[in-house]
Amino acid sequence: MMKSLKKILTALTLSATLLAAGCSSDSAKTSGSSGSDGDKKETVSFTYWGGDFDKKRMEAIRTEFNKENPDIDVKLIQIPSDGYDQKLLTSMAGGSSYDVVQLAEAFNTYAGKGTLEDLTPYMEKDGVSKDDYFSAGMEAYTYDDKVMAMPMRLGAMIMLYNKDLFDKNGIPYPTDKWTWEDFHNAALKITNKKDGVFGVQGVGTWWANYMAYVESFGGSLMTEDHTKFNLDSPESIKGLQFMQDLIYKDKAAPLASDIPKGVDLWTSGKIGMLVDGPWHILSAIANIKDFKWEVAPIPTGEKFTTPLFSNAFAIPKGSEHKDAAWKVVKFWTGEVGQTILAKEGGEVPPLKSVANSDVYLKVHGDAVNLQALVTSVDGAFVPPITSKWGEINKLADTYLAPIFSENADVEKQLKDMKPQVDKMLTEAQQAK
């Protein structure tokens, strides 16, 4: 699911090379018709990543689409996440294109290079309103005030917690008013090194992971106008130091060496609070049998906010079937497509009417508090909209990893990182 997006981001720095190389396409363009002369259909090629679970969803939506659009043949093309962006960029560099493509944080790179169709005119023509969708979901795919992709799935950093460990240590369950001080105190009480139990898991270099703490403490990765590095601000440093202290000072979060090979500490009942994404919900339902658990929003710091990570569908400028492609995008991200997604009971449907319906909120009965996910998405922030996002994200991983794995000095790592990010942001501004 969305966890595979972390891998996709590492491919983005290859984009400039691929586009310049003018690589040949792998027949991304499709014929405009199929079948006999008397039964012509317009073919729309549609790429996506994921596993069998994603394939099942995509095929289910296509089945419903076919009932209403017999004149369009949707060709679903599943591409492994590890090579997804390379394949798309190669096809675009060769002058060819798919008709609909799935994108995530990579969107910033594609939009910055002018490879995507502006969907705003299509939305206006068909009366598709941005107001019907969660604002963060639309913001994530808006570039230069143009909607360049329609969101399909939304996720935000949330907190799953082991109710049995809370009960054992006499700690009240988390609420949506919890502070980081409440979180910290609970982590300390739950941690029991002798039993291999840790208060918290979810300290790492994925942007959504560290920015969950940084933004909540009042910091940010870059300035609001996206021209300067800001992870070295006092507020940002406070958030990162809090994370590092959970590992080395408090011993409340595990190092890699603390985790036995092949063991999932969370599903094994050894973690009090897991700060991560909504993909853990379906996994928890399937795999946790020995303890009670629940979901809550992450704690509140200077403000309540949480990172939004998502994916969406875009139409490349090179598509030769844009009108048909728009019908596909509109259907997948409309009520029918979103309802099929909602019934999975995991990630949040971007269409507010579906997300706030019992179809989604009650899909697991009262067993899981999905309202916590909706609340989180409604107050979420998106990754910075810059064409250099992929390169900055990779650089951040390089400089932040020693903070969490080697106890490196936080301020020094950020000081060394700053000039490189500032240079990238200047280049991004000059390229506009």
Phi and psi in degrees as a GROMACS rama.xvg file:
@    title "Ramachandran Plot"
@    xaxis  label "Phi"
@    yaxis  label "Psi"
@TYPE xy
-67.0041  -18.2086  MET-2
-62.7287  -27.608  LYS-3
-66.1524  -15.289  SER-4
-64.6366  -28.4917  LEU-5
-59.0254  -39.3996  LYS-6
-70.1684  -36.6295  LYS-7
-61.3603  -37.3433  ILE-8
-61.9768  -29.4643  LEU-9
-68.1859  -15.6642  THR-10
-84.69  -13.1319  ALA-11
-67.2474  -29.8227  LEU-12
-69.247  -10.2271  THR-13
-82.2927  -8.52009  LEU-14
-60.5525  -44.6046  SER-15
-62.9041  -41.2551  ALA-16
-63.3851  -45.1226  THR-17
-64.6994  -42.8587  LEU-18
-67.1239  -34.2463  LEU-19
-75.4627  -28.2189  ALA-20
-72.138  -22.9502  ALA-21
62.4228  44.4289  GLY-22
-63.2404  154.334  CYS-23
-76.3  150.608  SER-24
-84.7153  161.515  SER-25
-104.917  46.6055  ASP-26
62.5128  44.0583  SER-27
-64.7176  -34.5319  ALA-28
-69.2992  143.253  LYS-29
-119.681  161.625  THR-30
-65.1301  147.981  SER-31
-77.6376  -6.23522  GLY-32
-147.486  160.886  SER-33
-147.505  162.983  SER-34
84.3586  -168.361  GLY-35
-76.5325  167.312  SER-36
-59.5453  -28.9365  ASP-37
-85.5562  -5.1109  GLY-38
-138.104  58.787  ASP-39
-75.3409  138.832  LYS-40
-128.607  145.981  LYS-41
-88.2826  126.388  GLU-42
-93.2593  129.874  THR-43
-116.102  116.83  VAL-44
-85.5075  133.358  SER-45
-135.002  110.486  PHE-46
-96.2556  146.912  THR-47
-156.305  164.464  TYR-48
-114.077  176.386  TRP-49
122.86  -172.569  GLY-50
-111.213  -155.74  GLY-51
-61.998  -35.6519  ASP-52
-61.4782  -44.4106  PHE-53
-68.4317  -39.0083  ASP-54
-61.2778  -42.3116  LYS-55
-61.4088  -43.2744  LYS-56
-63.6742  -47.308  ARG-57
-61.4457  -40.6256  MET-58
-70.4593  -33.4822  GLU-59
-65.7072  -41.5572  ALA-60
-68.5241  -39.1423  ILE-61
-61.3159  -39.1615  ARG-62
-58.2362  -43.9802  THR-63
-69.6799  -36.9381  GLU-64
-62.3039  -41.478  PHE-65
-61.3774  -31.3953  ASN-66
-64.7131  -32.5953  LYS-67
-99.7213  -14.1196  GLU-68
-135.121  68.5285  ASN-69
-67.4632  -12.9722  PRO-70
-90.1787  0.0664107  ASP-71
-122.474  130.099  ILE-72
-105.649  110.639  ASP-73
-89.3914  116.028  VAL-74
-97.1579  103.142  LYS-75
-80.7435  127.877  LEU-76
-122.684  106.224  ILE-77
-88.0318  124.202  GLN-78
-119.76  132.925  ILE-79
-56.6288  141.438  PRO-80
-62.4116  -32.61  SER-81
-60.8969  -32.3132  ASP-82
-116.063  15.2353  GLY-83
-60.9113  -54.6769  TYR-84
-68.167  -36.1984  ASP-85
-57.8765  -42.9003  GLN-86
-65.6928  -43.8201  LYS-87
-65.5667  -44.9947  LEU-88
-65.5176  -35.0089  LEU-89
-63.9716  -44.2727  THR-90
-64.4736  -39.291  SER-91
-68.9757  -38.5655  MET-92
-65.3381  -29.121  ALA-93
-84.8316  4.55327  GLY-94
84.9121  7.62229  GLY-95
-113.057  171.273  SER-96
-163.021  150.406  SER-97
-78.2053  171.364  TYR-98
-95.4391  -35.218  ASP-99
-134.675  134.453  VAL-100
-130.49  143.927  VAL-101
-87.2092  134.189  GLN-102
-134.637  160.185  LEU-103
-132.212  -127.822  ALA-104
-60.4365  -21.081  GLU-105
-60.04  -18.387  ALA-106
-48.6386  -41.1245  PHE-107
-59.2853  -38.6984  ASN-108
-68.5973  -46.612  THR-109
-63.4974  -47.1231  TYR-110
-63.646  -39.6976  ALA-111
-64.7795  -25.3568  GLY-112
-94.1509  3.44049  LYS-113
70.3101  30.418  GLY-114
-95.1039  -3.65253  THR-115
-112.957  148.527  LEU-116
-78.8368  139.083  GLU-117
-73.6189  120.368  ASP-118
-89.7238  -6.27018  LEU-119
-55.2386  -47.2128  THR-120
-61.614  -36.1629  PRO-121
-66.1097  -41.6824  TYR-122
-63.3233  -45.0133  MET-123
-63.9268  -40.236  GLU-124
-63.9311  -39.7741  LYS-125
-97.6351  4.28106  ASP-126
70.3057  30.1174  GLY-127
-86.4671  116.275  VAL-128
-98.8118  134.197  SER-129
-61.708  -28.2472  LYS-130
-66.4955  -17.4788  ASP-131
-79.2532  -9.6444  ASP-132
-113.593  155.819  TYR-133
-58.9265  133.982  PHE-134
-60.421  -38.58  SER-135
-64.5359  -35.5783  ALA-136
-63.8313  -39.8853  GLY-137
-74.3984  -38.6727  MET-138
-61.2742  -36.8227  GLU-139
-61.4996  -24.764  ALA-140
-120.5  26.6406  TYR-141
-109.111  128.008  THR-142
-130.986  124.723  TYR-143
52.1872  43.7224  ASP-144
66.1212  18.2068  ASP-145
-118.692  133.299  LYS-146
-77.4062  114.454  VAL-147
-105.611  -6.45469  MET-148
-161.783  153.686  ALA-149
-107.014  127.764  MET-150
-66.836  141.382  PRO-151
-111.574  -41.2569  MET-152
-137.808  138.881  ARG-153
-121.386  139.696  LEU-154
-137.683  154.25  GLY-155
-140.898  155.397  ALA-156
-63.1842  128.804  MET-157
-129.95  177.747  ILE-158
-124.115  116.497  MET-159
-94.9353  138.17  LEU-160
-134.703  149.043  TYR-161
-86.5391  105.01  ASN-162
-64.4764  -33.0538  LYS-163
-64.214  -40.7479  ASP-164
-69.2438  -33.9683  LEU-165
-65.049  -44.856  PHE-166
-62.8544  -43.7381  ASP-167
-60.0825  -34.2711  LYS-168
-101.142  9.88419  ASN-169
64.0037  36.1227  GLY-170
-105.441  128.155  ILE-171
-61.58  147.346  PRO-172
-65.4461  148.794  TYR-173
-61.1791  147.698  PRO-174
-123.464  176.592  THR-175
-76.016  3.53918  ASP-176
-106.584  4.28848  LYS-177
-60.7725  141.662  TRP-178
-103.81  170.499  THR-179
-67.6038  -25.516  TRP-180
-66.8499  -42.2048  GLU-181
-60.4887  -44.2629  ASP-182
-60.0438  -47.295  PHE-183
-63.2674  -45.5066  HIS-184
-62.2111  -40.8515  ASN-185
-65.4795  -41.489  ALA-186
-60.3216  -41.5453  ALA-187
-65.8069  -42.156  LEU-188
-67.4124  -38.497  LYS-189
-74.6697  -33.8446  ILE-190
-59.2074  128.198  THR-191
-143.843  90.0383  ASN-192
-59.2256  -34.3406  LYS-193
-59.5419  -39.3583  LYS-194
-92.3123  3.27224  ASP-195
70.951  27.4037  GLY-196
-104.943  133.347  VAL-197
-118.928  146.915  PHE-198
-68.8615  -34.8088  GLY-199
-147.521  147.882  VAL-200
-133.633  141.03  GLN-201
131.122  39.6622  GLY-202
-116.628  111.082  VAL-203
-164.716  -172.744  GLY-204
-99.5031  -2.00103  THR-205
-61.8046  137.38  TRP-206
-54.0621  -42.346  TRP-207
-67.4547  -28.5733  ALA-208
-70.1749  -55.765  ASN-209
-75.0092  -29.707  TYR-210
-72.6858  -19.8374  MET-211
-59.8079  -40.1158  ALA-212
-80.0353  -46.9526  TYR-213
-58.7312  -51.2998  VAL-214
-65.4823  -37.9275  GLU-215
-66.5781  -27.1238  SER-216
-86.5532  3.58068  PHE-217
96.3647  5.4983  GLY-218
-96.9273  -172.178  GLY-219
-164.489  162.607  SER-220
-73.7051  -39.2288  LEU-221
-143.844  168.92  MET-222
-66.1606  163.151  THR-223
-59.9013  -31.5563  GLU-224
-88.0522  5.23492  ASP-225
61.1633  35.5507  HIS-226
-111.697  -17.2881  THR-227
-139.355  147.561  LYS-228
-66.1217  137.421  PHE-229
-132.911  7.53155  ASN-230
-72.6305  -9.58729  LEU-231
-96.1267  9.5803  ASP-232
-71.3444  156.989  SER-233
-55.7531  -39.2372  PRO-234
-67.1652  -42.6379  GLU-235
-65.0244  -43.7423  SER-236
-60.9012  -38.5712  ILE-237
-59.8369  -42.3414  LYS-238
-66.0343  -43.8533  GLY-239
-69.0289  -36.5741  LEU-240
-66.1155  -37.1589  GLN-241
-59.4968  -42.8434  PHE-242
-64.6519  -47.2118  MET-243
-62.233  -39.8949  GLN-244
-64.0104  -32.3007  ASP-245
-58.6173  -33.3277  LEU-246
-83.752  -55.4265  ILE-247
-95.1923  -33.9802  TYR-248
-87.6912  -48.5712  LYS-249
-88.3056  -20.4746  ASP-250
57.6322  29.4474  LYS-251
-97.4308  -8.30298  ALA-252
-126.225  139.757  ALA-253
-78.7955  145.348  PRO-254
-82.5962  166.224  LEU-255
-58.3462  -35.3225  ALA-256
-69.7767  -14.5027  SER-257
-84.9119  -9.58246  ASP-258
-102.632  113.915  ILE-259
-58.0995  144.184  PRO-260
-58.4057  129.903  LYS-261
79.3676  7.25154  GLY-262
-106.619  131.993  VAL-263
-97.4712  106.102  ASP-264
-60.4052  -36.0513  LEU-265
-66.3362  -54.7497  TRP-266
-69.9992  -16.5525  THR-267
-84.7297  -2.84662  SER-268
82.7413  20.3094  GLY-269
-104.761  6.81061  LYS-270
-124.385  131.247  ILE-271
-76.845  -46.0962  GLY-272
-136.978  128.419  MET-273
-110.999  114.595  LEU-274
-97.5917  105.981  VAL-275
-164.994  -158.764  ASP-276
-96.0537  172.42  GLY-277
-71.7556  -9.35021  PRO-278
-62.4231  -20.8468  TRP-279
-70.3789  -16.8839  HIS-280
-65.8925  -53.1123  ILE-281
-65.4143  -35.1641  LEU-282
-64.4918  -41.4834  SER-283
-65.2303  -41.8304  ALA-284
-59.9692  -40.0067  ILE-285
-78.7579  -32.7876  ALA-286
-112.873  -19.5696  ASN-287
-93.3411  115.434  ILE-288
-121.612  -15.1302  LYS-289
-103.237  -2.70779  ASP-290
-153.111  160.982  PHE-291
-90.3756  143.939  LYS-292
-143.226  165.173  TRP-293
-154.221  176.496  GLU-294
-121.681  143.335  VAL-295
-145.593  158.936  ALA-296
-64.7112  157.64  PRO-297
-67.8132  160.05  ILE-298
-62.7699  165.714  PRO-299
-101.264  135.731  THR-300
-112.712  -118.306  GLY-301
-62.5353  -27.1321  GLU-302
-157.877  161.457  LYS-303
-88.2442  121.49  PHE-304
-160.758  159.697  THR-305
-153.124  148.811  THR-306
-68.6107  138.794  PRO-307
-98.8992  126.793  LEU-308
-123.463  141.828  PHE-309
-157.271  178.726  SER-310
-142.592  161.754  ASN-311
-149.81  173.669  ALA-312
-117.696  132.375  PHE-313
-126.721  162.194  ALA-314
-113.144  115.043  ILE-315
-64.4657  148.878  PRO-316
-62.3112  -26.351  LYS-317
-78.0301  -4.2239  GLY-318
-62.8299  139.106  SER-319
-98.9896  5.04919  GLU-320
-133.92  51.1554  HIS-321
-63.7494  -40.7945  LYS-322
-64.4488  -43.8041  ASP-323
-67.5974  -38.1832  ALA-324
-62.3509  -39.0953  ALA-325
-63.556  -38.938  TRP-326
-59.7732  -38.2517  LYS-327
-66.4793  -49.5208  VAL-328
-60.0205  -44.5524  VAL-329
-62.6159  -38.3075  LYS-330
-71.5558  -45.8361  PHE-331
-61.7082  -36.4951  TRP-332
-99.53  6.1167  THR-333
-92.9473  -166.419  GLY-334
-61.7623  -43.0697  GLU-335
-67.4297  -50.1609  VAL-336
-61.4114  -41.102  GLY-337
-69.342  -32.1532  GLN-338
-68.3102  -38.5542  THR-339
-62.7413  -42.2428  ILE-340
-62.688  -43.4871  LEU-341
-58.4769  -36.7767  ALA-342
-68.0475  -11.5579  LYS-343
-74.518  -28.7664  GLU-344
72.1966  30.9065  GLY-345
-118.686  -101.279  GLY-346
-65.8098  156.891  GLU-347
-83.5594  129.775  VAL-348
-65.4135  132.081  PRO-349
-66.0032  -24.2888  PRO-350
-76.0216  114.302  LEU-351
-58.5594  -38.1361  LYS-352
-63.0254  -33.2264  SER-353
-79.4415  -43.4304  VAL-354
-61.8779  -33.4488  ALA-355
-92.4782  7.72716  ASN-356
-94.2708  163.373  SER-357
-67.0013  -20.6251  ASP-358
-55.4065  -39.3872  VAL-359
-93.6982  -53.4805  TYR-360
-63.6339  -29.5694  LEU-361
-110.832  14.966  LYS-362
-62.1675  -28.8286  VAL-363
-104.421  19.3355  HIS-364
66.6195  -133.665  GLY-365
-101.8  12.6501  ASP-366
-74.08  -29.4679  ALA-367
-131.652  132.889  VAL-368
-82.5246  77.2748  ASN-369
-69.0339  -17.3503  LEU-370
-60.269  -29.3487  GLN-371
-62.9848  -34.4233  ALA-372
-70.5701  -42.8111  LEU-373
-63.4875  -43.4208  VAL-374
-60.0693  -41.2831  THR-375
-65.4634  -45.4815  SER-376
-62.9081  -37.6013  VAL-377
-66.9992  -23.2237  ASP-378
-112.614  20.4287  GLY-379
-86.463  160.72  ALA-380
-116.642  156.909  PHE-381
-103.594  160.033  VAL-382
-63.7143  154.097  PRO-383
-55.594  136.033  PRO-384
-86.5341  93.7647  ILE-385
-147.199  144.336  THR-386
-68.001  -13.6392  SER-387
-95.9253  11.3535  LYS-388
-56.5805  -44.3252  TRP-389
-60.509  -43.9161  GLY-390
-68.2281  -41.1651  GLU-391
-65.5778  -40.7308  ILE-392
-62.3368  -41.1478  ASN-393
-67.1479  -40.8482  LYS-394
-64.4982  -40.2265  LEU-395
-60.5888  -40.8058  ALA-396
-60.0426  -41.4934  ASP-397
-63.4424  -42.8309  THR-398
-86.115  -26.9545  TYR-399
-85.7738  -27.9598  LEU-400
-53.6505  -46.0597  ALA-401
-63.6324  -25.4526  PRO-402
-62.7078  -40.0768  ILE-403
-95.4674  -25.0308  PHE-404
-102.573  -18.8051  SER-405
-129.095  3.82206  GLU-406
61.13  35.066  ASN-407
-67.4832  153.54  ALA-408
-63.7076  124.62  ASP-409
-62.5903  -50.8739  VAL-410
-63.3863  -38.9047  GLU-411
-65.1255  -42.8274  LYS-412
-61.3442  -41.4273  GLN-413
-72.6056  -35.747  LEU-414
-62.1902  -40.544  LYS-415
-71.3981  -29.0692  ASP-416
-78.7848  -32.6192  MET-417
-52.8433  -53.4471  LYS-418
-61.6594  -31.6517  PRO-419
-70.4532  -40.5936  GLN-420
-69.7155  -41.5508  VAL-421
-58.3301  -39.8401  ASP-422
-63.3546  -43.3568  LYS-423
-62.6897  -42.0526  MET-424
-68.1792  -35.125  LEU-425
-64.6441  -42.6788  THR-426
-62.2183  -39.0224  GLU-427
-64.5804  -40.056  ALA-428
-67.7967  -40.0527  GLN-429
-68.59  -26.091  GLN-430
-79.4094  -12.2575  ALA-431
